[in-house]
Amino acid sequence: MNDKQFFQNLTEILDKELTAYTKLKELFEAKKETLKHAKPDDLGVLDNQILALNNEITKLNNSRKNLALEKFGEDANMSRFIELAEQVLPEYVNPLKDRKVKICNIFSELALLNNQNVELLKHGIIMSNKMLETIINAFAPQGCNYNGAGKTDTHEYDMWTINKEI
């Protein structure tokens, strides 16, 4: 493959990656809203969409990695692709730099959204545990209030229990 085909393939892959990362960002934003509004049914659907998109992104990353392997014999980062473009096809330098900036920006946005979602999930777990604890305490038998005869230990029943046992 000649240099022009190489850079055309690379930019196509990068464009597809940017599109996929943008969709991923939208899904993370939807997940954040779902977590804020406590809609667990919608959460499963979103997680499945995120996993499917993650598989697509992995395939695109592998395609980019394969291009780098063909050209360099090893994986390469965007800076290395830009350096090559500077040497062989300068018209691809700015398009590659633009894509690099966009990818870096979306990565930081994805990281922030992911951290926010993790914190919302942690908060949801804490709240669920507190609610569950309250429910368990409300409906659990009060074992410490029973005496050896299986009667409730309260003052009004103590006399009755004692009289009954005597």
C-alpha positions as a LaTeX table, in Angstrom:
\begin{tabular}{lrrr}
\hline
Residue & $x$ (\AA) & $y$ (\AA) & $z$ (\AA) \\
\hline
Met1 & 0.00 & 0.00 & 0.00 \\
Asn2 & 1.33 & 3.40 & $-0.91$ \\
Asp3 & 1.58 & 6.32 & 1.51 \\
Lys4 & $-1.55$ & 8.05 & 0.24 \\
Gln5 & $-3.66$ & 4.90 & 0.67 \\
Phe6 & $-2.14$ & 4.40 & 4.11 \\
Phe7 & $-3.15$ & 7.87 & 5.28 \\
Gln8 & $-6.58$ & 7.61 & 3.66 \\
Asn9 & $-7.20$ & 4.34 & 5.52 \\
Leu10 & $-5.85$ & 5.82 & 8.73 \\
Thr11 & $-8.07$ & 8.91 & 8.55 \\
Glu12 & $-11.13$ & 6.75 & 7.75 \\
Ile13 & $-10.44$ & 4.59 & 10.79 \\
Leu14 & $-9.89$ & 7.65 & 12.98 \\
Asp15 & $-13.13$ & 9.21 & 11.73 \\
Lys16 & $-15.02$ & 6.01 & 12.57 \\
Glu17 & $-13.38$ & 5.98 & 16.00 \\
Leu18 & $-14.39$ & 9.59 & 16.62 \\
Thr19 & $-17.97$ & 8.76 & 15.63 \\
Ala20 & $-17.95$ & 5.75 & 17.95 \\
Tyr21 & $-16.47$ & 7.76 & 20.84 \\
Thr22 & $-19.09$ & 10.47 & 20.30 \\
Lys23 & $-21.84$ & 7.84 & 20.50 \\
Leu24 & $-20.18$ & 6.42 & 23.61 \\
Lys25 & $-20.20$ & 9.88 & 25.18 \\
Glu26 & $-23.91$ & 10.20 & 24.42 \\
Leu27 & $-24.55$ & 6.81 & 26.03 \\
Phe28 & $-22.54$ & 7.80 & 29.12 \\
Glu29 & $-24.57$ & 11.02 & 29.36 \\
Ala30 & $-27.80$ & 9.01 & 29.06 \\
Lys31 & $-26.52$ & 6.61 & 31.71 \\
Lys32 & $-25.80$ & 9.54 & 34.03 \\
Glu33 & $-29.36$ & 10.80 & 33.62 \\
Thr34 & $-30.72$ & 7.30 & 34.14 \\
Leu35 & $-28.72$ & 6.93 & 37.34 \\
Lys36 & $-29.86$ & 10.35 & 38.57 \\
His37 & $-33.51$ & 9.43 & 37.98 \\
Ala38 & $-33.18$ & 5.88 & 39.37 \\
Lys39 & $-34.44$ & 3.97 & 36.32 \\
Pro40 & $-32.80$ & 0.55 & 36.70 \\
Asp41 & $-34.64$ & $-1.01$ & 33.73 \\
Asp42 & $-33.14$ & 1.55 & 31.34 \\
Leu43 & $-29.69$ & 1.00 & 32.85 \\
Gly44 & $-29.43$ & $-2.56$ & 31.52 \\
Val45 & $-30.32$ & $-1.46$ & 28.01 \\
Leu46 & $-27.73$ & 1.34 & 28.11 \\
Asp47 & $-25.04$ & $-0.99$ & 29.45 \\
Asn48 & $-25.70$ & $-3.43$ & 26.60 \\
Gln49 & $-25.40$ & $-0.60$ & 24.07 \\
Ile50 & $-22.16$ & 0.56 & 25.71 \\
Leu51 & $-20.72$ & $-2.96$ & 25.56 \\
Ala52 & $-21.66$ & $-3.33$ & 21.88 \\
Leu53 & $-20.09$ & 0.03 & 21.08 \\
Asn54 & $-16.99$ & $-0.90$ & 23.07 \\
Asn55 & $-16.62$ & $-4.00$ & 20.87 \\
Glu56 & $-16.86$ & $-1.80$ & 17.78 \\
Ile57 & $-14.21$ & 0.56 & 19.17 \\
Thr58 & $-11.93$ & $-2.39$ & 19.93 \\
Lys59 & $-12.21$ & $-3.56$ & 16.32 \\
Leu60 & $-11.41$ & $-0.06$ & 15.06 \\
Asn61 & $-8.39$ & 0.16 & 17.38 \\
Asn62 & $-7.19$ & $-3.19$ & 16.06 \\
Ser63 & $-7.54$ & $-1.91$ & 12.49 \\
Arg64 & $-5.47$ & 1.17 & 13.35 \\
Lys65 & $-2.92$ & $-1.03$ & 15.12 \\
Asn66 & $-2.68$ & $-3.30$ & 12.05 \\
Leu67 & $-1.95$ & $-0.25$ & 9.86 \\
Ala68 & 0.80 & 0.76 & 12.24 \\
Leu69 & 2.22 & $-2.76$ & 12.22 \\
Glu70 & 2.33 & $-2.73$ & 8.42 \\
Lys71 & 4.10 & 0.63 & 8.33 \\
Phe72 & 6.32 & 0.56 & 11.43 \\
Gly73 & 6.45 & $-3.08$ & 12.50 \\
Glu74 & 4.90 & $-2.08$ & 15.83 \\
Asp75 & 1.96 & $-0.19$ & 17.24 \\
Ala76 & 2.25 & 3.60 & 16.96 \\
Asn77 & 0.63 & 6.60 & 18.58 \\
Met78 & $-0.81$ & 9.61 & 16.77 \\
Ser79 & 2.40 & 11.60 & 17.16 \\
Arg80 & 4.29 & 8.98 & 15.21 \\
Phe81 & 1.68 & 9.01 & 12.43 \\
Ile82 & 1.94 & 12.81 & 12.30 \\
Glu83 & 5.73 & 12.65 & 12.10 \\
Leu84 & 5.47 & 10.25 & 9.17 \\
Ala85 & 2.98 & 12.53 & 7.43 \\
Glu86 & 5.37 & 15.47 & 7.87 \\
Gln87 & 8.03 & 13.47 & 6.04 \\
Val88 & 6.01 & 11.89 & 3.20 \\
Leu89 & 2.62 & 13.64 & 2.78 \\
Pro90 & 2.43 & 17.01 & 4.56 \\
Glu91 & $-1.19$ & 17.55 & 3.49 \\
Tyr92 & $-2.20$ & 14.93 & 6.10 \\
Val93 & $-0.43$ & 16.65 & 9.01 \\
Asn94 & $-3.22$ & 19.08 & 9.91 \\
Pro95 & $-6.08$ & 16.58 & 9.45 \\
Leu96 & $-4.23$ & 14.12 & 11.72 \\
Lys97 & $-3.50$ & 16.83 & 14.30 \\
Asp98 & $-7.19$ & 17.84 & 14.28 \\
Arg99 & $-8.27$ & 14.25 & 14.85 \\
Lys100 & $-5.71$ & 13.85 & 17.63 \\
Val101 & $-7.08$ & 16.92 & 19.44 \\
Lys102 & $-10.67$ & 15.73 & 19.04 \\
Ile103 & $-9.82$ & 12.25 & 20.32 \\
Cys104 & $-7.92$ & 13.65 & 23.31 \\
Asn105 & $-10.81$ & 15.99 & 24.15 \\
Ile106 & $-13.43$ & 13.28 & 23.94 \\
Phe107 & $-11.27$ & 10.95 & 26.08 \\
Ser108 & $-11.17$ & 13.51 & 28.88 \\
Glu109 & $-14.95$ & 14.02 & 28.61 \\
Leu110 & $-15.51$ & 10.25 & 28.68 \\
Ala111 & $-13.27$ & 9.88 & 31.73 \\
Leu112 & $-15.18$ & 12.62 & 33.57 \\
Leu113 & $-18.57$ & 11.13 & 32.70 \\
Asn114 & $-17.41$ & 7.66 & 33.68 \\
Asn115 & $-16.16$ & 8.93 & 37.06 \\
Gln116 & $-19.45$ & 10.73 & 37.65 \\
Asn117 & $-21.38$ & 7.57 & 36.78 \\
Val118 & $-19.25$ & 5.50 & 39.15 \\
Glu119 & $-19.94$ & 7.97 & 41.96 \\
Leu120 & $-23.67$ & 7.89 & 41.20 \\
Leu121 & $-23.60$ & 4.09 & 41.27 \\
Lys122 & $-21.77$ & 4.13 & 44.62 \\
His123 & $-24.33$ & 6.54 & 46.02 \\
Gly124 & $-27.15$ & 4.37 & 44.70 \\
Ile125 & $-25.66$ & 1.30 & 46.37 \\
Ile126 & $-25.35$ & 3.14 & 49.68 \\
Met127 & $-28.95$ & 4.34 & 49.46 \\
Ser128 & $-30.18$ & 0.85 & 48.50 \\
Asn129 & $-28.32$ & $-0.68$ & 51.43 \\
Lys130 & $-29.84$ & 1.85 & 53.83 \\
Met131 & $-33.34$ & 1.21 & 52.49 \\
Leu132 & $-32.81$ & $-2.55$ & 52.70 \\
Glu133 & $-31.52$ & $-2.24$ & 56.25 \\
Thr134 & $-34.59$ & $-0.21$ & 57.20 \\
Ile135 & $-36.92$ & $-2.78$ & 55.64 \\
Ile136 & $-35.13$ & $-5.68$ & 57.32 \\
Asn137 & $-35.24$ & $-3.95$ & 60.69 \\
Ala138 & $-38.91$ & $-3.15$ & 60.28 \\
Phe139 & $-40.00$ & $-6.68$ & 59.39 \\
Ala140 & $-37.44$ & $-8.81$ & 61.21 \\
Pro141 & $-38.66$ & $-10.53$ & 64.37 \\
Gln142 & $-37.45$ & $-8.78$ & 67.46 \\
Gly143 & $-35.64$ & $-11.77$ & 68.94 \\
Cys144 & $-34.22$ & $-9.87$ & 71.85 \\
Asn145 & $-37.75$ & $-9.12$ & 73.09 \\
Tyr146 & $-38.71$ & $-12.77$ & 73.62 \\
Asn147 & $-38.16$ & $-14.58$ & 76.90 \\
Gly148 & $-37.43$ & $-18.25$ & 77.38 \\
Ala149 & $-41.15$ & $-19.11$ & 77.31 \\
Gly150 & $-41.47$ & $-17.52$ & 73.86 \\
Lys151 & $-43.39$ & $-14.55$ & 75.19 \\
Thr152 & $-42.65$ & $-10.95$ & 74.38 \\
Asp153 & $-40.64$ & $-9.26$ & 77.10 \\
Thr154 & $-42.63$ & $-6.13$ & 77.82 \\
His155 & $-43.71$ & $-4.87$ & 81.18 \\
Glu156 & $-47.39$ & $-5.59$ & 80.67 \\
Tyr157 & $-46.70$ & $-9.15$ & 79.61 \\
Asp158 & $-44.01$ & $-9.82$ & 82.23 \\
Met159 & $-46.56$ & $-10.06$ & 85.00 \\
Trp160 & $-48.83$ & $-12.20$ & 82.89 \\
Thr161 & $-45.95$ & $-14.52$ & 81.93 \\
Ile162 & $-44.78$ & $-14.84$ & 85.50 \\
Asn163 & $-48.30$ & $-15.54$ & 86.76 \\
Lys164 & $-48.90$ & $-18.05$ & 83.99 \\
Glu165 & $-45.65$ & $-19.89$ & 84.69 \\
Ile166 & $-46.29$ & $-20.08$ & 88.47 \\
\hline
\end{tabular}
